[in-house]
Amino acid sequence: MRGLTLLTATILTFGYGFAAQAAMTVERAQTYARVARTVEPVSPNPVADANRVWYGGMLAPITVEAPAAPNKCPIA
């Protein structure tokens, strides 16, 4: 009887796994199709394009400037 229970549990586990994998494959395909519809290939104003994705390349260097810190322990 334990063997039958183990066999049934194994078959159900594989069945649930297959069903979950099939559902994820369909969902993934729908997500790719939905995202592909939102991205426009060429935009005249790249700053205003909310769907634009940056794929790499050179960025302008960033310079951070801060005011000089006062002395913490002045000698008087």
Secondary structure, 3 states (H helix, E strand, C coil): CHHHHHHHHHHHHHHHHHHHHHHHHHHHHHHHHHHHHHCCCCCCCCCCCCCCCCCCCCCCCCCCCCCCCCCCCCCC
